[in-house]
């Protein structure tokens, strides 16, 4: 993903908004790709309790915090975003696993 204009090159609010819209579009595509993998993980798991893996969660959050620091992004905000995403994924996975096991 390459910026059409770097932040410093944006001269108007419309310039900034166009770049934010471009980034938002790319983020949704990445979230959709991530979601496909989460769905596949739910298909592989056999027990709803497997959806919540605290050790894995803390490792992922630590990686994202470190990455945020490297990119001069507030690591607390990054953590909040990732924990929200992870919580949503846990509930989604549990729902798929429970629905599948009830059909048997």
C-alpha positions as CSV (number, residue, x, y, z in Angstrom):
1,X,0.0,0.0,0.0
2,X,1.7,3.2,-1.1
3,X,0.5,6.6,-0.1
4,X,-0.7,8.8,-2.8
5,X,0.4,11.7,-0.7
6,X,2.6,11.6,2.4
7,X,1.0,13.3,5.4
8,X,3.3,16.3,5.1
9,X,2.3,16.7,1.4
10,X,-1.4,17.0,2.2
11,X,-2.4,20.6,2.0
12,X,-6.1,20.4,2.5
13,X,-8.6,18.5,4.6
14,X,-9.8,16.8,1.5
15,X,-6.2,15.6,0.8
16,X,-6.0,14.1,4.3
17,X,-9.5,12.5,4.0
18,X,-8.6,10.9,0.7
19,X,-5.6,9.3,2.3
20,X,-7.5,8.1,5.3
21,X,-10.2,6.7,3.0
22,X,-7.6,4.8,1.0
23,X,-6.1,3.4,4.2
24,X,-9.5,2.5,5.6
25,X,-10.3,0.6,2.4
26,X,-7.1,-1.4,2.7
27,X,-7.7,-2.1,6.4
28,X,-11.1,-3.6,5.6
29,X,-9.5,-5.8,3.0
30,X,-6.9,-7.0,5.5
31,X,-9.6,-7.5,8.2
32,X,-11.6,-9.6,5.7
33,X,-8.5,-11.7,4.9
34,X,-7.8,-12.1,8.6
35,X,-11.4,-13.1,9.2
36,X,-11.1,-15.9,6.6
37,X,-8.2,-17.4,8.7
38,X,-10.2,-17.0,11.9
39,X,-13.1,-18.9,10.3
40,X,-10.7,-21.6,9.2
41,X,-9.3,-21.9,12.7
42,X,-12.8,-22.3,14.1
43,X,-13.4,-25.1,11.6
44,X,-10.2,-26.9,12.8
45,X,-10.9,-26.5,16.5
46,X,-13.1,-29.1,18.1
47,X,-13.9,-27.6,21.5
48,X,-15.3,-24.1,22.2
49,X,-12.8,-23.6,25.0
50,X,-10.0,-23.8,22.5
51,X,-11.1,-20.4,21.2
52,X,-9.7,-18.7,24.2
53,X,-6.0,-19.3,24.6
54,X,-4.6,-16.8,27.1
55,X,-1.0,-17.6,26.4
56,X,-1.4,-17.0,22.7
57,X,-3.5,-13.9,23.3
58,X,-0.8,-12.3,25.5
59,X,1.9,-13.2,22.9
60,X,-0.1,-11.6,20.1
61,X,-0.8,-8.5,22.2
62,X,2.9,-8.2,23.2
63,X,4.0,-8.4,19.5
64,X,1.5,-5.7,18.5
65,X,2.6,-3.4,21.4
66,X,6.2,-3.8,20.3
67,X,5.3,-3.1,16.7
68,X,3.3,-0.1,17.7
69,X,6.3,1.3,19.6
70,X,8.6,0.7,16.6
71,X,6.1,2.7,14.5
72,X,5.7,5.5,17.0
73,X,2.1,4.6,17.6
74,X,0.5,4.6,21.1
75,X,1.0,1.0,22.3
76,X,-2.0,1.3,24.7
77,X,-4.3,2.2,21.9
78,X,-2.9,-0.6,19.7
79,X,-3.4,-3.1,22.6
80,X,-7.0,-1.9,23.1
81,X,-7.7,-2.4,19.4
82,X,-6.1,-5.8,19.3
83,X,-7.8,-7.0,22.5
84,X,-11.2,-5.9,21.0
85,X,-10.5,-7.8,17.8
86,X,-9.3,-10.9,19.7
87,X,-12.4,-10.8,21.9
88,X,-14.7,-10.6,18.8
89,X,-12.8,-13.5,17.2
90,X,-13.1,-15.6,20.3
91,X,-16.8,-15.2,20.4
92,X,-17.1,-15.8,16.7
93,X,-15.0,-19.0,16.9
94,X,-17.0,-20.3,19.9
95,X,-20.2,-19.7,17.9
96,X,-19.0,-21.7,14.9
97,X,-17.7,-24.5,17.1
98,X,-20.8,-24.8,19.2
99,X,-23.1,-24.7,16.1
100,X,-21.1,-27.4,14.5
101,X,-21.0,-29.7,17.5
102,X,-24.8,-29.3,18.0
103,X,-25.4,-30.6,14.5
104,X,-23.7,-33.9,15.2
